[in-house]
Amino acid sequence: MIDITSKLPHVGTTIFTTIGQLAREHNAINLSQGFPNFDPDPELLALVSKAYKKEHNQYAPMQGALSLREAISEKIERLYSKHYNPESEITVTAGATQAIFTTIATFIQPKDEVIVIEPAFDCYEPAIALFGGKSVPVPLEGNDFKMNWSTFKSAITPKTKMVIINTPHNPTGTIWSERDMLRLQEILRGTNIILLSDEVYEHIVFDGKLHESAAKYPDLAARSLICASFGKTFHATGWKVGYCAAPKLLMQEFQKVHQFNVFSVHHPLQIALAEYLKYPQHYVNLGGFYQEKRDAFLDAIKDSRFKMVPSEGTYFQLLEYSDITNEKDTVFAEHLIKEYKLASIPVSVFCKGDYEKKFLRFCFAKTNNVLDKAAEILNSI
C-alpha cells in the first residue's frame, strides 16, 4: 500500500457532479449545473469548421492566437475604455477556471491570506489551499446579498495577498454597482494586494444595468487579473476557452505558470472566435436574450410558494423556500430530485462555514419547454 497524504483532505466530488448524477438516476429535469441545453450560433459553428480546414490544427502560441488576443483587446477597450496590449497583457486560457487556478498558483504562497466573498464559486478555495494559502471568507449580507464594506475592510491584514471578486455573481445573481467598485478601489488603494476579478458573466446583465468591470477603474485595473469565459458567452461551455487580461508585470508572472500548466489552448476554436468577435452584436445582445428567459421563468412561478428577487445578472435565479419547509437546503435539494424530479444547487455548498438560509439556485439557460416543465413542478410544491 502507498501511504498518501492528501493535499485536499477535506475535498470530495464537486456538488455539480453529485447533483448531476442524482438527477440522471431519477430522470429529473436538470436546472443545476450552469450550462445551456441549446447549441451555439450556427455562424460560429461554421467558423470553427472552416478553421479546422485551414491548417490551424497544430499548437497555438502559448499566449493564444494573436488574432484572438487582438479581438479581446478591442472588445475590452470598446466596452470599458481600457486598453490591454494584445502582445503582452492578454492570455487565452482553457476556460476561466484555468485562468483562475493559474492566477492563484502564480501569486499565492504558504500562509498568504486570500479574501473570498461568500457564497463563492467552488473552485477558489481548493486552489488557495493547494498552494498553502488561507481563505478568509467575507459573507454577503441579507437576502439581497450585499457587501458590508466595514466587514470587508476589517478582514484585511498584513498577510492579505489577494482578494477574489465575482460580478455578476454566481450563485446569487447579484451585480456590483459603480459605488461598490469605487469603495473596493478606495480600500485597496496603497496596498500590495492583487485582485482576481472573475467576470465570466460580464455580458449577462439585466434591466438596463451595466457590468462594472475592474478594467474600468484605474487603480483596480493596475492590480487586477480579469478572468473571462467564451463558453459562458457563446453557449459553448464544453469548449473550455477563456482568457485572462492583466497589466504586463502581472501577466509575465501568470504566463510563467500557464506555459507549464496547459501551454496552449485549442487552436481552431481560437481562430473562429477571433473572427466571430469582430461583430459586437454577438455578445452585446446577450443580456436581452437571457432576460427574456429570466422574466418568463419568474412569471411562470409567480404564484408558487417560493420567494424570489429577480436575478440582476448571470443565468441563475435563487428561490427562497422558507414558506415550504425548514429543511436544510442540501436536504431539500435532494428531496426535490427524488420526489419531484427537479434538480437545483443548494447555496450552502458555496460557503465554508455554517449556512442556514433557505435558498436553491436554478439555471434558466434552458429552452422554453424545459423551463415550462420546471415551472409546473415548482408550482405544485
MIGUSE-19854 format. One record per residue (C-alpha): chain; residue in one letter; residue number from 1; x, y, z. Coordinates in Angstrom, 3 decimals, decimal comma, always signed. Example, Ala and Ser with C-alpha at 12.3 -4.5 7.8 and 13.67 -1.06 7.14 Angstrom:
<rs>
(r 'A'; 'A'; 1; (+12,300; -4,500; +7,800))
(r 'A'; 'S'; 2; (+13,670; -1,060; +7,140))
</rs>
This chain:
<rs>
(r 'A'; 'M'; 1; (+0,000; +0,000; +0,000))
(r 'A'; 'I'; 2; (+1,180; +3,504; -0,827))
(r 'A'; 'D'; 3; (+0,916; +5,959; +2,038))
(r 'A'; 'I'; 4; (-0,662; +9,115; +0,620))
(r 'A'; 'T'; 5; (-1,100; +12,438; +2,354))
(r 'A'; 'S'; 6; (-3,836; +14,293; +0,511))
(r 'A'; 'K'; 7; (-3,233; +17,935; -0,343))
(r 'A'; 'L'; 8; (-7,016; +18,412; -0,267))
(r 'A'; 'P'; 9; (-8,115; +16,087; +2,530))
(r 'A'; 'H'; 10; (-11,498; +17,752; +3,016))
(r 'A'; 'V'; 11; (-12,441; +17,964; -0,661))
(r 'A'; 'G'; 12; (-14,678; +15,357; -2,241))
(r 'A'; 'T'; 13; (-16,544; +15,177; -5,532))
(r 'A'; 'T'; 14; (-17,980; +18,545; -6,548))
(r 'A'; 'I'; 15; (-21,651; +19,258; -5,895))
(r 'A'; 'F'; 16; (-22,202; +19,628; -9,638))
(r 'A'; 'T'; 17; (-21,083; +16,065; -10,332))
(r 'A'; 'T'; 18; (-23,041; +14,723; -7,357))
(r 'A'; 'I'; 19; (-26,278; +16,504; -8,232))
(r 'A'; 'G'; 20; (-25,890; +15,724; -11,935))
(r 'A'; 'Q'; 21; (-25,544; +12,018; -11,223))
(r 'A'; 'L'; 22; (-28,519; +12,060; -8,859))
(r 'A'; 'A'; 23; (-30,597; +13,884; -11,478))
(r 'A'; 'R'; 24; (-29,763; +11,229; -14,063))
(r 'A'; 'E'; 25; (-30,608; +8,411; -11,671))
(r 'A'; 'H'; 26; (-34,052; +9,887; -11,003))
(r 'A'; 'N'; 27; (-34,697; +11,188; -14,526))
(r 'A'; 'A'; 28; (-35,057; +14,705; -13,164))
(r 'A'; 'I'; 29; (-35,157; +17,978; -15,094))
(r 'A'; 'N'; 30; (-31,702; +19,387; -14,503))
(r 'A'; 'L'; 31; (-31,547; +23,094; -13,677))
(r 'A'; 'S'; 32; (-28,486; +22,596; -11,504))
(r 'A'; 'Q'; 33; (-25,254; +22,845; -13,466))
(r 'A'; 'G'; 34; (-24,675; +26,121; -15,306))
(r 'A'; 'F'; 35; (-24,731; +25,254; -18,970))
(r 'A'; 'P'; 36; (-27,239; +25,862; -21,783))
(r 'A'; 'N'; 37; (-29,132; +22,947; -23,316))
(r 'A'; 'F'; 38; (-29,028; +24,582; -26,754))
(r 'A'; 'D'; 39; (-26,284; +24,906; -29,364))
(r 'A'; 'P'; 40; (-24,071; +27,876; -30,202))
(r 'A'; 'D'; 41; (-24,846; +30,148; -33,126))
(r 'A'; 'P'; 42; (-24,628; +28,180; -36,420))
(r 'A'; 'E'; 43; (-22,456; +31,007; -37,776))
(r 'A'; 'L'; 44; (-19,879; +30,357; -35,059))
(r 'A'; 'L'; 45; (-20,013; +26,605; -35,668))
(r 'A'; 'A'; 46; (-19,383; +27,242; -39,365))
(r 'A'; 'L'; 47; (-16,328; +29,351; -38,491))
(r 'A'; 'V'; 48; (-14,990; +26,515; -36,347))
(r 'A'; 'S'; 49; (-15,441; +24,046; -39,191))
(r 'A'; 'K'; 50; (-13,667; +26,440; -41,527))
(r 'A'; 'A'; 51; (-10,750; +26,822; -39,095))
(r 'A'; 'Y'; 52; (-10,269; +23,047; -38,929))
(r 'A'; 'K'; 53; (-9,865; +23,001; -42,701))
(r 'A'; 'K'; 54; (-7,463; +25,960; -42,841))
(r 'A'; 'E'; 55; (-4,451; +24,271; -41,241))
(r 'A'; 'H'; 56; (-4,993; +25,577; -37,720))
(r 'A'; 'N'; 57; (-4,677; +22,140; -36,152))
(r 'A'; 'Q'; 58; (-1,252; +22,455; -34,514))
(r 'A'; 'Y'; 59; (-0,219; +24,286; -31,364))
(r 'A'; 'A'; 60; (-1,381; +27,845; -30,966))
(r 'A'; 'P'; 61; (+1,147; +30,278; -29,492))
(r 'A'; 'M'; 62; (+1,458; +29,908; -25,725))
(r 'A'; 'Q'; 63; (-0,235; +33,272; -25,156))
(r 'A'; 'G'; 64; (-3,025; +32,424; -27,609))
(r 'A'; 'A'; 65; (-3,583; +33,160; -31,277))
(r 'A'; 'L'; 66; (-2,634; +36,788; -31,886))
(r 'A'; 'S'; 67; (-5,814; +37,446; -33,874))
(r 'A'; 'L'; 68; (-7,911; +36,400; -30,870))
(r 'A'; 'R'; 69; (-5,832; +38,422; -28,412))
(r 'A'; 'E'; 70; (-6,295; +41,456; -30,661))
(r 'A'; 'A'; 71; (-10,038; +40,865; -30,792))
(r 'A'; 'I'; 72; (-10,196; +40,535; -26,995))
(r 'A'; 'S'; 73; (-8,214; +43,753; -26,588))
(r 'A'; 'E'; 74; (-10,593; +45,592; -28,930))
(r 'A'; 'K'; 75; (-13,645; +44,226; -27,098))
(r 'A'; 'I'; 76; (-12,387; +45,310; -23,666))
(r 'A'; 'E'; 77; (-11,447; +48,773; -24,926))
(r 'A'; 'R'; 78; (-14,810; +49,196; -26,655))
(r 'A'; 'L'; 79; (-16,753; +48,236; -23,545))
(r 'A'; 'Y'; 80; (-14,633; +49,545; -20,680))
(r 'A'; 'S'; 81; (-12,322; +52,188; -22,229))
(r 'A'; 'K'; 82; (-9,233; +50,316; -21,056))
(r 'A'; 'H'; 83; (-6,504; +49,187; -23,461))
(r 'A'; 'Y'; 84; (-4,690; +45,902; -22,898))
(r 'A'; 'N'; 85; (-1,712; +45,235; -25,148))
(r 'A'; 'P'; 86; (-2,522; +42,015; -27,038))
(r 'A'; 'E'; 87; (+1,189; +41,201; -27,259))
(r 'A'; 'S'; 88; (+1,895; +41,292; -23,538))
(r 'A'; 'E'; 89; (-1,264; +41,681; -21,435))
(r 'A'; 'I'; 90; (-3,705; +39,000; -22,622))
(r 'A'; 'T'; 91; (-3,516; +35,204; -22,430))
(r 'A'; 'V'; 92; (-6,035; +32,758; -23,891))
(r 'A'; 'T'; 93; (-6,819; +30,026; -21,360))
(r 'A'; 'A'; 94; (-8,539; +26,668; -21,143))
(r 'A'; 'G'; 95; (-11,670; +28,244; -19,762))
(r 'A'; 'A'; 96; (-11,999; +30,764; -16,962))
(r 'A'; 'T'; 97; (-11,416; +28,050; -14,356))
(r 'A'; 'Q'; 98; (-7,884; +27,526; -15,628))
(r 'A'; 'A'; 99; (-7,318; +31,281; -15,656))
(r 'A'; 'I'; 100; (-8,463; +31,471; -12,028))
(r 'A'; 'F'; 101; (-6,391; +28,463; -10,953))
(r 'A'; 'T'; 102; (-3,293; +29,772; -12,715))
(r 'A'; 'T'; 103; (-3,714; +33,192; -11,118))
(r 'A'; 'I'; 104; (-3,837; +31,635; -7,657))
(r 'A'; 'A'; 105; (-0,961; +29,280; -8,455))
(r 'A'; 'T'; 106; (+1,140; +32,193; -9,665))
(r 'A'; 'F'; 107; (+0,794; +34,519; -6,711))
(r 'A'; 'I'; 108; (-0,250; +32,595; -3,590))
(r 'A'; 'Q'; 109; (+2,473; +31,251; -1,336))
(r 'A'; 'P'; 110; (+2,228; +29,450; +2,032))
(r 'A'; 'K'; 111; (+0,465; +31,485; +4,730))
(r 'A'; 'D'; 112; (-0,781; +34,152; +2,308))
(r 'A'; 'E'; 113; (-4,345; +35,185; +3,040))
(r 'A'; 'V'; 114; (-6,982; +35,463; +0,310))
(r 'A'; 'I'; 115; (-10,282; +37,234; +0,907))
(r 'A'; 'V'; 116; (-13,104; +35,227; -0,657))
(r 'A'; 'I'; 117; (-16,603; +36,724; -0,929))
(r 'A'; 'E'; 118; (-19,200; +34,122; +0,096))
(r 'A'; 'P'; 119; (-21,253; +32,464; -1,236))
(r 'A'; 'A'; 120; (-18,299; +31,722; -3,557))
(r 'A'; 'F'; 121; (-17,899; +29,548; -6,632))
(r 'A'; 'D'; 122; (-16,334; +26,294; -5,541))
(r 'A'; 'C'; 123; (-13,050; +26,442; -7,487))
(r 'A'; 'Y'; 124; (-11,469; +29,292; -5,497))
(r 'A'; 'E'; 125; (-10,798; +27,815; -2,088))
(r 'A'; 'P'; 126; (-9,329; +24,433; -3,124))
(r 'A'; 'A'; 127; (-6,794; +26,216; -5,336))
(r 'A'; 'I'; 128; (-5,851; +28,523; -2,468))
(r 'A'; 'A'; 129; (-5,366; +25,510; -0,186))
(r 'A'; 'L'; 130; (-3,225; +23,675; -2,747))
(r 'A'; 'F'; 131; (-0,641; +26,453; -2,621))
(r 'A'; 'G'; 132; (-0,639; +26,829; +1,151))
(r 'A'; 'G'; 133; (-2,796; +29,922; +1,317))
(r 'A'; 'K'; 134; (-5,554; +30,661; +3,781))
(r 'A'; 'S'; 135; (-9,063; +31,571; +2,640))
(r 'A'; 'V'; 136; (-10,635; +34,399; +4,611))
(r 'A'; 'P'; 137; (-14,394; +34,338; +3,967))
(r 'A'; 'V'; 138; (-16,344; +37,591; +3,934))
(r 'A'; 'P'; 139; (-20,108; +36,978; +3,669))
(r 'A'; 'L'; 140; (-22,561; +38,883; +1,553))
(r 'A'; 'E'; 141; (-25,324; +40,001; +3,902))
(r 'A'; 'G'; 142; (-29,103; +39,757; +3,886))
(r 'A'; 'N'; 143; (-31,415; +38,093; +1,429))
(r 'A'; 'D'; 144; (-30,292; +40,635; -1,171))
(r 'A'; 'F'; 145; (-26,635; +39,596; -0,728))
(r 'A'; 'K'; 146; (-24,997; +42,988; -0,335))
(r 'A'; 'M'; 147; (-21,421; +43,696; +0,738))
(r 'A'; 'N'; 148; (-20,803; +45,191; +4,158))
(r 'A'; 'W'; 149; (-17,710; +47,231; +3,378))
(r 'A'; 'S'; 150; (-16,777; +47,687; +7,035))
(r 'A'; 'T'; 151; (-16,682; +43,903; +7,425))
(r 'A'; 'F'; 152; (-14,644; +43,602; +4,255))
(r 'A'; 'K'; 153; (-12,127; +46,220; +5,342))
(r 'A'; 'S'; 154; (-11,702; +44,609; +8,756))
(r 'A'; 'A'; 155; (-10,801; +41,293; +7,094))
(r 'A'; 'I'; 156; (-7,675; +42,795; +5,519))
(r 'A'; 'T'; 157; (-4,468; +42,073; +7,409))
(r 'A'; 'P'; 158; (-0,737; +42,426; +6,634))
(r 'A'; 'K'; 159; (-0,948; +38,837; +5,316))
(r 'A'; 'T'; 160; (-3,660; +39,611; +2,742))
(r 'A'; 'K'; 161; (-2,166; +38,814; -0,660))
(r 'A'; 'M'; 162; (-5,267; +38,640; -2,830))
(r 'A'; 'V'; 163; (-8,950; +39,474; -2,999))
(r 'A'; 'I'; 164; (-11,283; +37,474; -5,245))
(r 'A'; 'I'; 165; (-14,438; +39,125; -6,541))
(r 'A'; 'N'; 166; (-17,113; +37,797; -8,890))
(r 'A'; 'T'; 167; (-19,576; +40,087; -10,657))
(r 'A'; 'P'; 168; (-22,105; +39,250; -11,998))
(r 'A'; 'H'; 169; (-22,161; +36,854; -9,076))
(r 'A'; 'N'; 170; (-22,574; +33,105; -9,091))
(r 'A'; 'P'; 171; (-24,634; +31,791; -7,311))
(r 'A'; 'T'; 172; (-26,692; +34,799; -6,178))
(r 'A'; 'G'; 173; (-27,259; +36,567; -9,497))
(r 'A'; 'T'; 174; (-26,366; +39,947; -7,965))
(r 'A'; 'I'; 175; (-24,088; +42,519; -9,587))
(r 'A'; 'W'; 176; (-21,743; +45,066; -8,079))
(r 'A'; 'S'; 177; (-22,531; +48,706; -8,687))
(r 'A'; 'E'; 178; (-20,191; +51,552; -9,562))
(r 'A'; 'R'; 179; (-20,381; +52,540; -5,902))
(r 'A'; 'D'; 180; (-19,218; +49,051; -4,860))
(r 'A'; 'M'; 181; (-16,270; +49,145; -7,229))
(r 'A'; 'L'; 182; (-15,249; +52,635; -6,115))
(r 'A'; 'R'; 183; (-15,410; +51,534; -2,476))
(r 'A'; 'L'; 184; (-13,272; +48,479; -3,258))
(r 'A'; 'Q'; 185; (-10,804; +50,680; -5,119))
(r 'A'; 'E'; 186; (-10,614; +53,071; -2,180))
(r 'A'; 'I'; 187; (-9,958; +50,267; +0,326))
(r 'A'; 'L'; 188; (-7,265; +48,580; -1,776))
(r 'A'; 'R'; 189; (-5,509; +51,791; -2,822))
(r 'A'; 'G'; 190; (-1,984; +51,982; -1,407))
(r 'A'; 'T'; 191; (-1,812; +48,246; -0,640))
(r 'A'; 'N'; 192; (+0,129; +45,490; -2,383))
(r 'A'; 'I'; 193; (-2,996; +43,335; -2,720))
(r 'A'; 'I'; 194; (-3,716; +41,567; -6,016))
(r 'A'; 'L'; 195; (-7,303; +41,494; -7,268))
(r 'A'; 'L'; 196; (-8,629; +38,416; -9,059))
(r 'A'; 'S'; 197; (-11,776; +39,563; -10,839))
(r 'A'; 'D'; 198; (-13,975; +36,703; -12,050))
(r 'A'; 'E'; 199; (-16,105; +38,269; -14,788))
(r 'A'; 'V'; 200; (-17,300; +35,221; -16,686))
(r 'A'; 'Y'; 201; (-20,890; +36,521; -16,875))
(r 'A'; 'E'; 202; (-19,880; +40,049; -17,956))
(r 'A'; 'H'; 203; (-22,310; +40,089; -20,893))
(r 'A'; 'I'; 204; (-25,300; +38,700; -18,977))
(r 'A'; 'V'; 205; (-26,644; +41,720; -17,087))
(r 'A'; 'F'; 206; (-30,319; +42,715; -16,960))
(r 'A'; 'D'; 207; (-32,761; +45,596; -16,654))
(r 'A'; 'G'; 208; (-30,613; +48,170; -18,405))
(r 'A'; 'K'; 209; (-27,791; +47,918; -15,870))
(r 'A'; 'L'; 210; (-24,126; +47,796; -16,817))
(r 'A'; 'H'; 211; (-21,355; +45,392; -15,922))
(r 'A'; 'E'; 212; (-18,791; +47,137; -13,757))
(r 'A'; 'S'; 213; (-15,529; +45,539; -14,857))
(r 'A'; 'A'; 214; (-12,394; +46,038; -12,784))
(r 'A'; 'A'; 215; (-10,892; +47,271; -16,073))
(r 'A'; 'K'; 216; (-12,968; +50,476; -15,782))
(r 'A'; 'Y'; 217; (-11,265; +51,591; -12,558))
(r 'A'; 'P'; 218; (-7,611; +52,622; -12,939))
(r 'A'; 'D'; 219; (-6,315; +51,585; -9,536))
(r 'A'; 'L'; 220; (-8,211; +48,298; -9,652))
(r 'A'; 'A'; 221; (-7,059; +47,593; -13,210))
(r 'A'; 'A'; 222; (-3,445; +48,137; -12,160))
(r 'A'; 'R'; 223; (-3,687; +45,298; -9,630))
(r 'A'; 'S'; 224; (-6,210; +43,021; -11,371))
(r 'A'; 'L'; 225; (-6,166; +39,796; -13,295))
(r 'A'; 'I'; 226; (-9,524; +39,679; -15,060))
(r 'A'; 'C'; 227; (-10,789; +36,208; -15,965))
(r 'A'; 'A'; 228; (-13,489; +35,679; -18,580))
(r 'A'; 'S'; 229; (-15,200; +32,866; -20,476))
(r 'A'; 'F'; 230; (-16,214; +32,418; -24,097))
(r 'A'; 'G'; 231; (-18,035; +29,243; -23,097))
(r 'A'; 'K'; 232; (-20,497; +31,197; -20,963))
(r 'A'; 'T'; 233; (-20,873; +33,960; -23,542))
(r 'A'; 'F'; 234; (-21,385; +31,830; -26,654))
(r 'A'; 'H'; 235; (-23,343; +28,837; -25,264))
(r 'A'; 'A'; 236; (-20,327; +26,536; -25,603))
(r 'A'; 'T'; 237; (-19,145; +25,597; -22,114))
(r 'A'; 'G'; 238; (-17,721; +22,332; -23,416))
(r 'A'; 'W'; 239; (-15,146; +24,191; -25,491))
(r 'A'; 'K'; 240; (-13,333; +25,425; -22,360))
(r 'A'; 'V'; 241; (-11,885; +28,589; -23,871))
(r 'A'; 'G'; 242; (-11,494; +31,786; -21,890))
(r 'A'; 'Y'; 243; (-8,894; +34,442; -21,242))
(r 'A'; 'C'; 244; (-7,058; +36,476; -18,653))
(r 'A'; 'A'; 245; (-6,236; +40,173; -19,017))
(r 'A'; 'A'; 246; (-3,775; +41,944; -16,725))
(r 'A'; 'P'; 247; (-1,023; +44,571; -16,684))
(r 'A'; 'K'; 248; (+2,260; +43,395; -18,197))
(r 'A'; 'L'; 249; (+4,025; +42,942; -14,865))
(r 'A'; 'L'; 250; (+1,327; +40,600; -13,587))
(r 'A'; 'M'; 251; (+0,814; +38,854; -16,929))
(r 'A'; 'Q'; 252; (+4,508; +37,993; -17,222))
(r 'A'; 'E'; 253; (+4,267; +36,030; -13,996))
(r 'A'; 'F'; 254; (+0,935; +34,469; -14,989))
(r 'A'; 'Q'; 255; (+2,409; +33,181; -18,251))
(r 'A'; 'K'; 256; (+5,355; +31,583; -16,459))
(r 'A'; 'V'; 257; (+2,874; +29,231; -14,800))
(r 'A'; 'H'; 258; (+0,434; +28,996; -17,706))
(r 'A'; 'Q'; 259; (+3,106; +27,671; -20,064))
(r 'A'; 'F'; 260; (+3,734; +24,679; -17,811))
(r 'A'; 'N'; 261; (+0,080; +24,148; -16,999))
(r 'A'; 'V'; 262; (-1,636; +23,818; -20,388))
(r 'A'; 'F'; 263; (+0,903; +25,684; -22,584))
(r 'A'; 'S'; 264; (-1,683; +26,495; -25,245))
(r 'A'; 'V'; 265; (-5,395; +26,164; -25,969))
(r 'A'; 'H'; 266; (-7,442; +24,586; -28,766))
(r 'A'; 'H'; 267; (-6,239; +26,404; -31,879))
(r 'A'; 'P'; 268; (-9,169; +26,132; -34,362))
(r 'A'; 'L'; 269; (-11,606; +27,457; -31,773))
(r 'A'; 'Q'; 270; (-9,389; +30,486; -31,204))
(r 'A'; 'I'; 271; (-9,327; +31,310; -34,910))
(r 'A'; 'A'; 272; (-13,110; +31,005; -35,126))
(r 'A'; 'L'; 273; (-13,675; +33,133; -32,027))
(r 'A'; 'A'; 274; (-11,359; +35,846; -33,323))
(r 'A'; 'E'; 275; (-13,499; +36,173; -36,447))
(r 'A'; 'Y'; 276; (-16,778; +35,984; -34,523))
(r 'A'; 'L'; 277; (-15,739; +38,722; -32,070))
(r 'A'; 'K'; 278; (-15,424; +41,224; -34,918))
(r 'A'; 'Y'; 279; (-19,178; +41,738; -34,655))
(r 'A'; 'P'; 280; (-20,211; +43,156; -31,235))
(r 'A'; 'Q'; 281; (-23,834; +42,161; -31,700))
(r 'A'; 'H'; 282; (-22,745; +38,601; -30,961))
(r 'A'; 'Y'; 283; (-22,257; +39,494; -27,299))
(r 'A'; 'V'; 284; (-23,871; +42,876; -26,556))
(r 'A'; 'N'; 285; (-27,360; +41,419; -27,068))
(r 'A'; 'L'; 286; (-26,786; +38,506; -24,707))
(r 'A'; 'G'; 287; (-28,329; +40,240; -21,702))
(r 'A'; 'G'; 288; (-31,601; +40,766; -23,529))
(r 'A'; 'F'; 289; (-31,644; +37,144; -24,678))
(r 'A'; 'Y'; 290; (-31,331; +35,805; -21,139))
(r 'A'; 'Q'; 291; (-33,566; +38,459; -19,592))
(r 'A'; 'E'; 292; (-36,438; +37,120; -21,681))
(r 'A'; 'K'; 293; (-35,789; +33,671; -20,205))
(r 'A'; 'R'; 294; (-35,500; +35,028; -16,668))
(r 'A'; 'D'; 295; (-38,728; +37,001; -16,979))
(r 'A'; 'A'; 296; (-40,668; +34,109; -18,482))
(r 'A'; 'F'; 297; (-39,419; +31,721; -15,788))
(r 'A'; 'L'; 298; (-40,284; +34,088; -12,927))
(r 'A'; 'D'; 299; (-43,690; +34,890; -14,410))
(r 'A'; 'A'; 300; (-44,450; +31,192; -14,696))
(r 'A'; 'I'; 301; (-43,771; +30,617; -10,971))
(r 'A'; 'K'; 302; (-45,105; +33,907; -9,566))
(r 'A'; 'D'; 303; (-47,977; +32,086; -7,816))
(r 'A'; 'S'; 304; (-45,757; +29,371; -6,298))
(r 'A'; 'R'; 305; (-44,756; +29,276; -2,627))
(r 'A'; 'F'; 306; (-41,176; +30,227; -3,436))
(r 'A'; 'K'; 307; (-39,940; +33,769; -2,800))
(r 'A'; 'M'; 308; (-37,737; +35,425; -5,375))
(r 'A'; 'V'; 309; (-35,816; +38,589; -6,126))
(r 'A'; 'P'; 310; (-35,157; +38,786; -9,891))
(r 'A'; 'S'; 311; (-31,586; +37,940; -10,820))
(r 'A'; 'E'; 312; (-29,583; +41,015; -11,854))
(r 'A'; 'G'; 313; (-27,108; +39,021; -13,940))
(r 'A'; 'T'; 314; (-25,777; +35,539; -14,807))
(r 'A'; 'Y'; 315; (-28,219; +32,853; -15,914))
(r 'A'; 'F'; 316; (-29,026; +31,769; -12,364))
(r 'A'; 'Q'; 317; (-32,070; +32,517; -10,241))
(r 'A'; 'L'; 318; (-32,231; +31,962; -6,484))
(r 'A'; 'L'; 319; (-35,509; +30,780; -4,994))
(r 'A'; 'E'; 320; (-36,157; +31,052; -1,248))
(r 'A'; 'Y'; 321; (-38,276; +28,235; +0,187))
(r 'A'; 'S'; 322; (-38,794; +29,052; +3,902))
(r 'A'; 'D'; 323; (-42,589; +29,068; +3,408))
(r 'A'; 'I'; 324; (-42,409; +25,449; +2,262))
(r 'A'; 'T'; 325; (-40,098; +23,666; +4,710))
(r 'A'; 'N'; 326; (-37,441; +24,188; +7,359))
(r 'A'; 'E'; 327; (-35,216; +21,519; +5,835))
(r 'A'; 'K'; 328; (-31,569; +22,372; +5,224))
(r 'A'; 'D'; 329; (-31,007; +23,329; +1,599))
(r 'A'; 'T'; 330; (-28,955; +20,212; +0,836))
(r 'A'; 'V'; 331; (-31,757; +18,014; +2,171))
(r 'A'; 'F'; 332; (-34,491; +19,908; +0,326))
(r 'A'; 'A'; 333; (-32,488; +19,843; -2,930))
(r 'A'; 'E'; 334; (-32,209; +16,060; -2,709))
(r 'A'; 'H'; 335; (-35,909; +15,838; -1,851))
(r 'A'; 'L'; 336; (-36,770; +17,863; -4,965))
(r 'A'; 'I'; 337; (-34,803; +15,495; -7,163))
(r 'A'; 'K'; 338; (-36,158; +12,264; -5,747))
(r 'A'; 'E'; 339; (-39,773; +13,268; -5,171))
(r 'A'; 'Y'; 340; (-40,406; +15,990; -7,747))
(r 'A'; 'K'; 341; (-37,848; +15,167; -10,462))
(r 'A'; 'L'; 342; (-36,250; +18,623; -10,478))
(r 'A'; 'A'; 343; (-32,551; +19,320; -9,818))
(r 'A'; 'S'; 344; (-31,062; +22,522; -8,388))
(r 'A'; 'I'; 345; (-27,997; +23,511; -6,366))
(r 'A'; 'P'; 346; (-28,181; +24,272; -2,619))
(r 'A'; 'V'; 347; (-26,482; +27,597; -1,893))
(r 'A'; 'S'; 348; (-24,798; +26,373; +1,314))
(r 'A'; 'V'; 349; (-22,257; +24,408; -0,743))
(r 'A'; 'F'; 350; (-20,801; +27,749; -1,830))
(r 'A'; 'C'; 351; (-19,985; +28,667; +1,775))
(r 'A'; 'K'; 352; (-17,172; +27,471; +4,000))
(r 'A'; 'G'; 353; (-18,987; +27,746; +7,324))
(r 'A'; 'D'; 354; (-22,498; +27,030; +8,521))
(r 'A'; 'Y'; 355; (-25,168; +28,457; +6,252))
(r 'A'; 'E'; 356; (-28,768; +28,326; +7,389))
(r 'A'; 'K'; 357; (-30,570; +30,381; +4,734))
(r 'A'; 'K'; 358; (-33,145; +28,604; +2,586))
(r 'A'; 'F'; 359; (-32,035; +29,184; -0,996))
(r 'A'; 'L'; 360; (-31,686; +26,956; -4,041))
(r 'A'; 'R'; 361; (-30,026; +28,015; -7,290))
(r 'A'; 'F'; 362; (-31,756; +27,281; -10,590))
(r 'A'; 'C'; 363; (-30,180; +27,693; -14,042))
(r 'A'; 'F'; 364; (-32,506; +29,248; -16,618))
(r 'A'; 'A'; 365; (-30,151; +28,836; -19,595))
(r 'A'; 'K'; 366; (-32,556; +26,262; -20,978))
(r 'A'; 'T'; 367; (-35,067; +26,015; -23,777))
(r 'A'; 'N'; 368; (-38,537; +27,368; -23,031))
(r 'A'; 'N'; 369; (-40,179; +23,946; -22,938))
(r 'A'; 'V'; 370; (-37,745; +22,779; -20,240))
(r 'A'; 'L'; 371; (-38,350; +25,923; -18,179))
(r 'A'; 'D'; 372; (-42,114; +25,474; -18,556))
(r 'A'; 'K'; 373; (-41,896; +21,898; -17,239))
(r 'A'; 'A'; 374; (-39,736; +23,051; -14,343))
(r 'A'; 'A'; 375; (-42,249; +25,802; -13,543))
(r 'A'; 'E'; 376; (-45,090; +23,270; -13,405))
(r 'A'; 'I'; 377; (-43,148; +21,297; -10,804))
(r 'A'; 'L'; 378; (-42,285; +24,363; -8,725))
(r 'A'; 'N'; 379; (-45,932; +25,457; -8,741))
(r 'A'; 'S'; 380; (-47,000; +22,032; -7,464))
(r 'A'; 'I'; 381; (-44,777; +22,073; -4,368))
</rs>
